[in-house]
C-alpha cells in the first residue's frame, strides 16, 4: 500500500507510483465472499495481467472497476484520487472502460452509432450523419482501423467488433482499459493485431489490465502480473523476468499440474455414431466419419474451417442439405435439436453464456430444464422432489461450486457454468456428446476437471466429438483427430500418429 495523503478539501489520495490502485477491496454476496482484501497497483503506460482460476474473483474485480458492483470494503484509486464508481457512467467519467468477453455493442446499429451511442451529434433532434461518420472514422484511425463507420456492426467479425469496442472506450476518454479474455474468439493473425494495438496504447501512456487464462499471452504482451485465488491476492510481480509458466500455475491452483490433460486410455467399442456424406451451410464438401463407443474424437482446424458448422448440422441447429446419420446402427433423421436429443445426441455450444445457459434462472432450473418433461406429473406439472434430488445429485457428482441450487446461474464462474451444462445432459440418456470449445475461457485447474468429465463420459461408453482451436488440447485429450480445412475433412489420424507439424500441414489452406 502506498502513502495516503489528504489534500485541501479532504480528498484522500494514494501516492505509490501506480496510476490505478485497488486498495483493500472486498466484496460479499449472499453466502459468498467473492473478494477479500485485494490490494495492488498498475503503473501508467503498462500492461498488467490479472490471472487466476475460474472463481478466483477476477470478473468480480472487473465489475467493481467498471462500476457494475460497488465494493463492500476498500477503494479504487485513479491517478492517486479515490473514485466513487457508482455505475458504468461514473467509471467512464473516471477514465475507466471495461471490455468484457461478451462485447457490449448493438448489432443492428452502425459502427458509428455504437461508438457514440448516448451522445450522438444532433441538431433539432436529427442526427448529423456526416459529422458522426467523420468523428467515428477519426477514432477508428487512431487504432489503425479502416472499418466503414456506416456499416452495421452485426456484419463485422468478432475481431473487428473488439476493435470497435476499444475505439468506443477511447472516444469516451478512457485512459484505463480492462480487457477480459480478449483473444478467446480470435485467430492468430487477429491476436497479433490486437497485441499491436495494445502496445501502441501502452506507448501513449494508457493503463491496461489484461485478464486471460492463456499464460503464453501473459508472457508475450504483459509487463507485470497479479495472481488471485479464491477471492484473495496470492502475489503480484512488477516484472515477469525470471518467472515461468509452472510457477504461475502453481500460484493459481495452489499445487503443481505437471500434466494438465491427464489422458486416460480405455478400450474402444463398436461404432456408435456414423455420419455419411453430410452437407449443409459451412461445409464445402460432403463429410463422412464414424465415432466408436467410448471414443473421444477431436476436430481441429483454423478459424472458418467449418468445425462449429459441422456440430450444428449434427445437432439440428442448422438444417442439413443432404446426408445420413446413424446412432447405434439405426438411421436418425435430424431436422431440429429435439430430434437429436431424442436420439441421444447432446450439444455443449462454444458461446455458453448466450447459447448454453439461462443466466437469470437458478442453477437448479438450468440443471433440470432439458429432462424435466420425463418426470412431470401428467406431462404438465413439475415434480418438485425430482427437481431437488436431481439438481443436488448433479451438483455433487460434478463438483459444481455454488452456495445453493437456488443461486443464479450467471453468478457462477465459467468453469462451473460449463460443468452445469454437462450435468444438464447427464440428467438424461446421452449416447453422443458434441463439445464445441469446451474449455474456452476456463482456467488451467478447471480445464483439468473438464477433461476428467470427458474421460468419465467416454469410460461409460459415450461417444465424444470435441472441437478445439487449441492444438495441444486436441493432441492431449483425444483418441483420434479429424482435421478440417476450408469446409472439408483434410485428414484423419490416430493419437499415436498425430504430431503438431502433421496436423498443421493438413489445416493450413493451400494455394
C-alpha positions as CSV (number, residue, x, y, z in Angstrom):
1,X,0.0,0.0,0.0
2,X,1.3,3.5,-0.9
3,X,1.4,6.6,1.2
4,X,-2.0,8.2,1.8
5,X,-2.4,12.0,1.8
6,X,-5.2,14.4,2.4
7,X,-5.4,17.3,0.0
8,X,-7.2,20.5,0.8
9,X,-10.9,19.9,0.8
10,X,-10.4,16.5,2.4
11,X,-9.8,14.5,-0.8
12,X,-7.8,11.3,0.0
13,X,-5.0,10.5,-2.3
14,X,-2.7,7.5,-2.5
15,X,0.8,8.0,-3.7
16,X,2.8,5.0,-4.6
17,X,3.7,5.3,-8.3
18,X,0.6,3.5,-9.5
19,X,-1.9,5.2,-11.8
20,X,-4.6,2.6,-10.9
21,X,-4.7,1.0,-7.5
22,X,-7.1,-1.4,-5.8
23,X,-6.8,-0.8,-2.0
24,X,-8.3,-3.3,0.4
25,X,-11.1,-4.3,-2.0
26,X,-13.6,-6.8,-0.5
27,X,-16.9,-8.0,-1.9
28,X,-19.6,-10.2,-0.4
29,X,-22.7,-11.6,-1.9
30,X,-25.3,-13.7,0.0
31,X,-23.5,-16.8,1.1
32,X,-20.3,-15.9,-0.8
33,X,-17.2,-14.0,0.0
34,X,-16.1,-13.2,-3.6
35,X,-13.1,-10.8,-2.8
36,X,-11.1,-10.3,0.4
37,X,-8.5,-7.6,0.8
38,X,-7.4,-7.2,-2.8
39,X,-4.5,-4.7,-2.9
40,X,-2.3,-4.0,-5.9
41,X,-1.4,-1.2,-8.3
42,X,-0.9,-0.8,-12.1
43,X,1.6,1.6,-13.5
44,X,1.0,4.2,-16.2
45,X,2.0,3.0,-19.6
46,X,2.0,-0.7,-18.8
47,X,0.1,-3.9,-19.5
48,X,-0.7,-5.7,-16.3
49,X,-2.0,-9.3,-16.3
50,X,-4.7,-10.4,-13.9
51,X,-4.8,-14.2,-13.7
52,X,-6.4,-17.0,-11.6
53,X,-8.7,-19.9,-11.8
54,X,-12.4,-19.5,-12.5
55,X,-14.0,-18.4,-9.3
56,X,-10.8,-16.6,-8.2
57,X,-12.6,-13.2,-8.3
58,X,-11.3,-11.7,-11.5
59,X,-14.7,-11.0,-13.0
60,X,-16.0,-9.5,-9.7
61,X,-13.0,-7.2,-9.5
62,X,-13.6,-6.0,-13.1
63,X,-17.2,-5.4,-12.3
64,X,-16.2,-3.2,-9.4
65,X,-13.7,-1.4,-11.6
66,X,-16.4,-0.9,-14.2
67,X,-19.0,0.4,-11.8
68,X,-21.3,-2.6,-12.0
69,X,-20.8,-3.7,-8.4
70,X,-19.9,-1.4,-5.5
71,X,-17.2,-2.8,-3.3
72,X,-18.2,-4.0,0.2
73,X,-14.9,-2.6,1.5
74,X,-11.9,-0.7,0.1
75,X,-11.4,1.9,-2.6
76,X,-10.3,2.2,-6.2
77,X,-7.8,5.0,-6.8
78,X,-7.1,6.6,-10.2
79,X,-4.1,8.9,-10.5
80,X,-3.9,9.0,-6.8
81,X,-7.5,10.0,-6.1
82,X,-10.2,7.7,-4.6
83,X,-13.1,7.1,-7.0
84,X,-16.8,6.7,-6.3
85,X,-17.7,4.2,-9.1
86,X,-21.4,4.3,-8.7
87,X,-22.4,2.9,-12.1
88,X,-20.8,2.4,-15.5
89,X,-21.2,6.2,-16.3
90,X,-19.3,7.1,-13.2
91,X,-16.5,4.7,-14.2
92,X,-16.3,6.3,-17.7
93,X,-16.1,9.7,-16.2
94,X,-13.2,8.5,-14.1
95,X,-11.5,7.4,-17.4
96,X,-12.2,3.7,-16.9
97,X,-13.6,1.3,-19.5
98,X,-14.0,-2.4,-19.1
99,X,-14.2,-4.5,-22.3
100,X,-16.0,-7.7,-21.4
101,X,-15.6,-11.1,-23.0
102,X,-19.2,-10.7,-24.3
103,X,-18.9,-7.4,-26.1
104,X,-21.4,-4.6,-25.1
105,X,-22.4,-3.5,-28.5
106,X,-25.7,-3.3,-30.6
107,X,-25.6,-5.4,-33.7
108,X,-28.4,-3.6,-35.5
109,X,-26.8,-0.2,-35.2
110,X,-24.0,1.1,-37.4
111,X,-20.3,1.2,-36.2
112,X,-20.5,5.0,-35.8
113,X,-23.7,4.8,-33.8
114,X,-22.1,2.2,-31.5
115,X,-19.1,4.4,-31.0
116,X,-21.2,7.5,-30.0
117,X,-24.3,5.8,-28.5
118,X,-25.7,8.1,-25.9
119,X,-24.0,11.2,-27.2
120,X,-24.7,11.3,-31.0
121,X,-24.1,14.6,-32.7
122,X,-27.6,16.1,-33.5
123,X,-29.3,19.3,-34.4
124,X,-33.1,19.9,-33.9
125,X,-33.5,16.3,-32.9
126,X,-31.8,14.9,-36.1
127,X,-28.5,13.0,-36.1
128,X,-25.8,14.8,-38.1
129,X,-24.6,11.8,-40.1
130,X,-21.7,13.5,-41.8
131,X,-20.3,14.7,-38.5
132,X,-20.9,11.4,-36.9
133,X,-19.2,9.4,-39.6
134,X,-16.2,11.8,-39.7
135,X,-15.7,11.5,-35.9
136,X,-16.1,7.7,-36.0
137,X,-13.6,7.4,-38.8
138,X,-11.1,9.5,-36.9
139,X,-11.5,7.3,-33.8
140,X,-11.0,4.1,-35.8
141,X,-7.9,5.6,-37.5
142,X,-6.4,6.2,-34.0
143,X,-6.1,2.4,-33.6
144,X,-5.2,1.8,-37.3
145,X,-8.6,0.5,-38.4
146,X,-10.3,1.3,-41.8
147,X,-13.7,-0.1,-40.9
148,X,-16.6,1.7,-42.7
149,X,-18.3,3.6,-39.9
150,X,-21.7,3.4,-41.7
151,X,-21.8,-0.4,-41.9
152,X,-24.0,-2.3,-39.4
153,X,-22.0,-3.7,-36.6
154,X,-23.6,-7.2,-37.0
155,X,-21.8,-7.6,-40.3
156,X,-18.3,-7.3,-38.7
157,X,-16.1,-10.2,-37.5
158,X,-15.6,-10.7,-33.8
159,X,-12.1,-9.2,-34.1
160,X,-13.5,-6.1,-35.8
161,X,-16.2,-5.7,-33.2
162,X,-13.5,-5.8,-30.5
163,X,-11.6,-3.0,-32.2
164,X,-14.8,-1.0,-32.3
165,X,-15.2,-1.6,-28.5
166,X,-11.6,-0.3,-27.9
167,X,-12.3,2.7,-30.2
168,X,-15.5,3.4,-28.3
169,X,-13.6,3.4,-25.0
170,X,-11.1,5.8,-26.3
171,X,-13.8,8.0,-27.8
172,X,-15.2,8.3,-24.3
173,X,-11.9,9.4,-22.9
174,X,-10.8,6.2,-21.2
175,X,-7.2,6.0,-20.1
176,X,-7.7,2.8,-18.1
177,X,-8.7,-0.2,-20.2
178,X,-9.5,-3.6,-18.7
179,X,-9.9,-6.4,-21.2
180,X,-11.5,-9.7,-20.2
181,X,-10.3,-12.7,-22.2
182,X,-9.9,-10.6,-25.3
183,X,-8.4,-13.3,-27.6
184,X,-10.8,-16.1,-26.8
185,X,-12.5,-15.9,-30.2
186,X,-9.7,-14.6,-32.4
187,X,-7.4,-16.2,-34.9
188,X,-3.6,-16.0,-34.6
189,X,-3.5,-13.1,-37.0
190,X,-6.2,-11.2,-35.2
191,X,-4.4,-11.8,-31.9
192,X,-1.3,-10.3,-33.3
193,X,-3.2,-7.2,-34.5
194,X,-4.7,-6.8,-31.0
195,X,-1.3,-7.0,-29.4
196,X,0.0,-4.3,-31.8
197,X,-2.9,-2.1,-30.7
198,X,-2.2,-2.7,-27.0
199,X,1.5,-1.9,-27.5
200,X,0.5,1.4,-29.2
201,X,-1.9,2.3,-26.4
202,X,0.8,1.4,-23.8
203,X,3.3,3.7,-25.6
204,X,0.7,6.6,-25.3
205,X,0.5,6.1,-21.6
206,X,-2.7,4.1,-21.3
207,X,-3.1,1.7,-18.3
208,X,-4.2,-1.8,-19.4
209,X,-5.4,-4.5,-17.1
210,X,-5.3,-7.8,-19.1
211,X,-7.3,-10.8,-17.9
212,X,-6.5,-14.1,-19.6
213,X,-6.2,-17.8,-19.0
214,X,-3.7,-18.1,-21.8
215,X,-0.4,-17.8,-20.0
216,X,1.6,-17.7,-23.2
217,X,-0.1,-14.4,-23.9
218,X,0.8,-13.1,-20.5
219,X,4.5,-13.7,-21.1
220,X,4.2,-12.3,-24.7
221,X,2.5,-9.0,-24.1
222,X,2.4,-8.1,-20.3
223,X,4.8,-6.2,-18.1
224,X,3.5,-7.3,-14.7
225,X,1.2,-9.9,-13.3
226,X,-1.1,-10.3,-10.3
227,X,-2.4,-13.8,-9.2
228,X,-5.8,-14.2,-7.5
229,X,-7.0,-17.4,-5.8
230,X,-10.3,-18.0,-4.0
231,X,-11.0,-14.2,-3.9
232,X,-7.6,-13.4,-2.3
233,X,-4.4,-11.9,-3.7
234,X,-1.7,-14.6,-3.8
235,X,1.1,-12.4,-5.2
236,X,1.9,-9.5,-7.5
237,X,5.0,-9.3,-9.7
238,X,6.2,-6.0,-11.0
239,X,8.2,-7.8,-13.7
240,X,7.9,-11.1,-15.5
241,X,11.6,-11.5,-15.6
242,X,12.7,-14.8,-14.0
243,X,9.1,-16.2,-13.9
244,X,8.0,-19.3,-15.8
245,X,4.6,-20.9,-16.6
246,X,4.9,-23.6,-14.0
247,X,5.4,-21.1,-11.2
248,X,2.3,-19.1,-12.2
249,X,0.2,-22.3,-12.5
250,X,1.3,-23.3,-9.0
251,X,0.3,-19.9,-7.6
252,X,-3.0,-20.0,-9.4
253,X,-4.1,-23.5,-8.3
254,X,-2.1,-24.0,-5.1
255,X,-0.5,-27.1,-6.4
256,X,1.6,-28.3,-9.4
257,X,-0.1,-29.6,-12.5
258,X,2.6,-31.4,-14.4
259,X,0.2,-32.9,-17.0
260,X,-3.0,-30.9,-17.3
261,X,-4.5,-33.3,-19.8
262,X,-4.1,-36.4,-17.7
263,X,-5.1,-38.7,-20.6
264,X,-6.8,-41.9,-19.6
265,X,-6.6,-44.8,-22.1
266,X,-9.6,-47.1,-22.5
267,X,-10.9,-49.8,-24.7
268,X,-13.0,-48.5,-27.6
269,X,-16.2,-50.3,-28.6
270,X,-18.2,-50.8,-31.7
271,X,-19.3,-47.9,-34.0
272,X,-21.8,-45.7,-32.2
273,X,-22.2,-42.7,-34.5
274,X,-22.0,-42.8,-38.3
275,X,-22.1,-39.7,-40.4
276,X,-22.4,-40.3,-44.2
277,X,-22.0,-37.6,-46.9
278,X,-23.4,-34.8,-44.6
279,X,-23.6,-31.5,-46.4
280,X,-25.0,-28.1,-45.5
281,X,-24.2,-24.5,-44.6
282,X,-20.5,-24.0,-43.8
283,X,-19.3,-27.2,-45.5
284,X,-17.8,-27.1,-49.0
285,X,-17.7,-30.9,-49.4
286,X,-19.8,-33.8,-48.0
287,X,-18.4,-35.0,-44.7
288,X,-18.3,-38.7,-43.5
289,X,-16.8,-40.1,-40.3
290,X,-17.6,-42.5,-37.5
291,X,-17.2,-42.5,-33.7
292,X,-16.8,-45.6,-31.6
293,X,-18.4,-46.3,-28.3
294,X,-16.2,-44.7,-25.6
295,X,-14.1,-42.8,-28.2
296,X,-13.1,-39.2,-27.9
297,X,-12.8,-37.8,-31.5
298,X,-11.2,-34.4,-31.8
299,X,-11.9,-32.0,-34.6
300,X,-9.2,-29.4,-35.3
301,X,-9.0,-26.6,-37.9
302,X,-8.3,-22.9,-38.3
303,X,-11.0,-20.3,-37.9
304,X,-13.5,-20.7,-40.7
305,X,-12.6,-24.4,-41.3
306,X,-16.3,-25.5,-40.7
307,X,-15.8,-27.2,-37.3
308,X,-18.7,-25.4,-35.5
309,X,-20.9,-25.6,-38.5
310,X,-20.4,-29.4,-38.6
311,X,-21.5,-29.8,-35.0
312,X,-24.5,-27.6,-35.5
313,X,-25.6,-29.7,-38.5
314,X,-25.3,-32.9,-36.4
315,X,-27.4,-31.4,-33.6
316,X,-30.0,-30.0,-35.9
317,X,-29.3,-26.3,-35.0
318,X,-28.7,-25.8,-38.8
319,X,-30.6,-27.7,-41.5
320,X,-28.6,-30.2,-43.5
321,X,-28.9,-30.3,-47.3
322,X,-28.2,-34.0,-47.6
323,X,-26.5,-36.9,-45.8
324,X,-27.3,-39.6,-43.3
325,X,-26.7,-40.1,-39.5
326,X,-26.9,-43.4,-37.7
327,X,-26.8,-43.9,-33.9
328,X,-26.2,-47.5,-32.8
329,X,-26.8,-48.6,-36.3
330,X,-30.3,-47.0,-36.6
331,X,-30.9,-44.2,-39.1
332,X,-31.8,-40.9,-37.4
333,X,-33.5,-38.0,-39.2
334,X,-32.3,-34.8,-37.5
335,X,-34.2,-31.7,-38.6
336,X,-34.1,-29.8,-35.3
337,X,-32.4,-30.2,-31.9
338,X,-35.2,-32.1,-30.3
339,X,-34.7,-34.9,-32.9
340,X,-31.0,-35.1,-31.9
341,X,-31.8,-35.1,-28.2
342,X,-34.3,-37.9,-28.6
343,X,-31.6,-39.9,-30.5
344,X,-29.3,-39.4,-27.5
345,X,-27.1,-36.6,-29.1
346,X,-26.4,-33.7,-26.8
347,X,-24.5,-30.4,-27.6
348,X,-22.4,-28.0,-25.5
349,X,-22.0,-24.8,-27.6
350,X,-18.9,-22.6,-27.8
351,X,-20.8,-19.5,-26.5
352,X,-22.1,-20.9,-23.3
353,X,-23.3,-17.6,-21.9
354,X,-25.5,-16.8,-24.9
355,X,-26.5,-20.3,-26.1
356,X,-25.7,-22.8,-23.3
357,X,-27.3,-21.4,-20.1
358,X,-30.2,-19.4,-18.8
359,X,-28.3,-16.8,-16.9
360,X,-31.2,-15.3,-14.9
361,X,-32.5,-18.7,-13.9
362,X,-31.3,-20.7,-10.9
363,X,-28.7,-23.4,-11.1
364,X,-31.4,-26.0,-10.3
365,X,-33.6,-24.8,-13.2
366,X,-30.6,-24.9,-15.6
367,X,-29.7,-28.5,-14.5
368,X,-33.3,-29.8,-14.8
369,X,-34.7,-28.0,-17.8
370,X,-33.7,-30.5,-20.6
371,X,-35.1,-33.6,-18.8
372,X,-37.9,-32.5,-16.5
373,X,-40.5,-33.3,-19.1
374,X,-39.9,-37.0,-18.4
375,X,-40.6,-36.6,-14.7
376,X,-43.6,-34.2,-14.8
377,X,-46.9,-35.3,-13.3
378,X,-49.3,-35.9,-16.1
379,X,-46.8,-34.4,-18.5
380,X,-47.7,-30.9,-17.3
381,X,-46.9,-30.4,-13.6
382,X,-43.4,-30.2,-12.2
383,X,-42.2,-32.9,-9.8
384,X,-40.5,-30.9,-7.0
385,X,-39.0,-34.0,-5.4
386,X,-37.2,-35.0,-8.6
387,X,-36.2,-31.4,-9.3
388,X,-34.5,-31.1,-5.9
389,X,-32.9,-34.5,-5.9
390,X,-31.6,-34.4,-9.5
391,X,-30.1,-30.9,-9.0
392,X,-28.4,-31.9,-5.8
393,X,-27.1,-35.1,-7.3
394,X,-25.6,-33.4,-10.3
395,X,-24.0,-30.6,-8.2
396,X,-22.4,-33.2,-6.0
397,X,-21.4,-35.6,-8.8
398,X,-19.7,-33.0,-11.0
399,X,-18.3,-30.9,-8.2
400,X,-20.2,-27.7,-9.2
401,X,-19.2,-24.9,-6.8
402,X,-22.4,-23.0,-5.8
403,X,-23.6,-21.8,-2.4
404,X,-27.0,-23.1,-3.2
405,X,-29.0,-24.7,-6.1
406,X,-31.1,-21.5,-5.9
407,X,-28.1,-19.4,-6.9
408,X,-28.5,-17.6,-10.2
409,X,-26.6,-19.3,-13.0
410,X,-25.0,-16.0,-14.1
411,X,-23.2,-15.8,-10.7
412,X,-21.2,-19.0,-11.3
413,X,-17.7,-19.0,-12.7
414,X,-17.2,-20.0,-16.3
415,X,-15.8,-23.4,-15.3
416,X,-18.8,-24.2,-13.1
417,X,-21.2,-23.0,-15.8
418,X,-19.6,-25.4,-18.2
419,X,-19.9,-28.3,-15.7
420,X,-23.6,-27.4,-15.2
421,X,-24.2,-27.7,-19.0
422,X,-22.6,-31.1,-18.9
423,X,-24.8,-32.0,-15.9
424,X,-27.9,-30.9,-17.7
425,X,-27.4,-33.5,-20.4
426,X,-26.2,-36.2,-18.0
427,X,-29.7,-36.0,-16.3
428,X,-31.0,-37.9,-19.3
429,X,-29.9,-40.6,-21.7
430,X,-26.8,-39.5,-23.5
431,X,-25.1,-41.6,-26.2
432,X,-23.1,-38.9,-28.1
433,X,-21.8,-35.7,-26.6
434,X,-20.9,-32.9,-29.0
435,X,-18.5,-30.3,-27.4
436,X,-17.6,-27.1,-29.1
437,X,-14.6,-25.4,-27.4
438,X,-15.5,-27.0,-24.0
439,X,-12.6,-25.2,-22.2
440,X,-12.9,-21.8,-23.8
441,X,-12.3,-19.0,-21.2
442,X,-11.6,-21.6,-18.5
443,X,-8.5,-21.6,-16.2
444,X,-6.0,-24.4,-16.2
445,X,-7.3,-26.0,-13.0
446,X,-10.9,-26.1,-14.2
447,X,-9.7,-27.4,-17.6
448,X,-8.3,-30.5,-15.7
449,X,-11.8,-31.0,-14.2
450,X,-13.5,-30.7,-17.6
451,X,-11.0,-33.2,-19.1
452,X,-11.8,-35.7,-16.3
453,X,-15.5,-35.3,-17.0
454,X,-14.8,-36.1,-20.7
455,X,-12.8,-39.2,-19.8
456,X,-15.6,-40.3,-17.4
457,X,-18.2,-40.0,-20.1
458,X,-16.0,-42.0,-22.5
459,X,-15.4,-44.7,-19.9
460,X,-19.2,-45.0,-19.6
461,X,-19.4,-45.7,-23.3
462,X,-20.5,-42.3,-24.5
463,X,-19.0,-41.2,-27.8
464,X,-17.5,-37.7,-27.6
465,X,-16.9,-35.3,-30.5
466,X,-14.8,-32.4,-29.4
467,X,-13.9,-29.3,-31.4
468,X,-11.0,-27.3,-30.1
469,X,-8.8,-24.5,-31.6
470,X,-6.0,-25.4,-29.1
471,X,-3.8,-28.0,-30.8
472,X,-2.1,-29.2,-27.6
473,X,-5.5,-29.9,-26.2
474,X,-6.7,-31.9,-29.1
475,X,-3.5,-33.9,-29.1
476,X,-3.6,-34.3,-25.3
477,X,-7.2,-35.4,-24.8
478,X,-8.4,-37.2,-28.0
479,X,-8.1,-40.8,-29.2
480,X,-8.3,-39.7,-32.8
481,X,-8.2,-36.4,-34.7
482,X,-10.1,-35.2,-37.7
483,X,-8.6,-32.1,-39.4
484,X,-10.8,-29.7,-41.3
485,X,-9.6,-27.2,-43.9
486,X,-12.0,-24.7,-45.6
487,X,-15.1,-26.7,-45.1
488,X,-13.7,-30.2,-45.8
489,X,-12.1,-33.0,-43.9
490,X,-8.4,-33.0,-44.9
491,X,-7.1,-35.7,-42.6
492,X,-7.9,-38.4,-40.0
493,X,-5.2,-39.7,-37.8
494,X,-5.0,-41.8,-34.6
495,X,-3.5,-40.2,-31.4
496,X,-0.2,-42.3,-31.8
497,X,0.5,-40.8,-35.2
498,X,-0.5,-37.2,-34.5
499,X,2.2,-34.5,-34.5
500,X,1.8,-30.8,-34.5
501,X,3.6,-30.5,-37.8
502,X,1.4,-33.1,-39.5
503,X,-1.8,-31.6,-38.2
504,X,-0.9,-28.0,-39.2
505,X,0.1,-29.1,-42.7
506,X,-3.4,-30.5,-43.1
507,X,-5.1,-27.5,-41.5
508,X,-3.3,-24.7,-43.4
509,X,-5.0,-23.5,-46.6
510,X,-3.3,-24.5,-49.8
511,X,-2.6,-22.0,-52.7
